[in-house]
Amino acid sequence: MKKTFNLFVLSLGLVTGVGVPGAGAQDLTIRPALLHGDWPASWISCPGVARRAYGVFHFRKTIVLDAVPERCVVHLSADNRYRLFVNGKPVCFGPARGELAHWNFETIDIAPFLQKGENTVAALVWNMGEYAAVAQISNQTAFLLQGDSTAGEVMNTNSSWRVMRDSAYSPCSTETGALLRTYYVAGPGDAVNGANYPWGWEQPHYPDKDWYQAIEISHPVTTGYGTDNIWTLVPRAIPLMEETVQRIPVVRRATGHMSSDFLQGHAVVIPAHDSAVILLDQTYNTVAYPQLLVSKGKGSVIKMTYAEALFDSRRQKGNRNDITGKEILGNYDIFRPDGGMQRLFRPLWMRTYRYLQLHVVTGDEPLTIEDFYGMYTGYPFRQQA
């Protein structure tokens, strides 16, 4: 397996059927004291930033364990959203959307991801600010993790955590509504400059001594508030969304030095000072996190555009299977590789698409596309009738 670095209610009692990637479903209770009072952990944020503005942040804390506990249950949440890593492995993402009077937190057991000795708990946290999706309610940028017992409390969020703001990210595809001539409710695309990205930030032993010390905002509450300037926590009452690999089966058209080999994980090299376009067809509309793995290619620009159908010259979709004389219009992401090896681009938020177009323009260095696939996501569903 290739080693990669990853750049993505209301019941008070039992959280059931929580699916944690790599750990299976869990039935986890919550310590009663946490449901009826302040939490010892603090909501934390990054110093020196506008707390309600667009921003992408990395939080991390390293702890030392004399032995791996049998269970290590933690509760966590963020505003707007987070993705949790333990020792470099993705564990879960959330929170389930709510509103400030009922702000969801997840409960998970991270013991399967821990090891004897040094452990690193890390979280990617982002706030879309003024670019947020219409459905996104927010107070301010913040992250929260609370241990349910002594084993987990050593990880409680407070000023011992380290944080950095990631300057690699900026919003793109902010004109999608005007482009499609429609009311558009989703958030922006992600433009990521790989030269500024802290590759390996979620891994143990990453040097974070130059990161900021996190600032504490407030202690969480679970009862009695519900105002417009504080989060009143409630346990997540629905399962975590699952993720499964979803290969893209069909190439509909391609130009330049581009073959479909990378869709099966076989490297394809695009020469320096070249361009290539490939239109991929999932064959049905899906919801997934596209994952693009590349090496080298410093100075390249890769644009990924998503759509459920292509448009003709009259801006009509017509038959969704037909692409002749049509162009793709829709939300998009942009990735600029830094020239390093095994760089993985994954957007912060899921994308919906049937068609996905890669437009690659290379600079002075050839670009190697190692792999490209989707991580399907959705709530676990079992058809019973």
Order of alpha helices (4+ residues) and beta strands (2+ residues): beta-beta-beta-alpha-beta-beta-beta-beta-beta-beta-beta-beta-alpha-beta-beta-alpha-beta-beta-beta-beta-beta-beta-beta-beta-beta-beta-beta-beta-beta
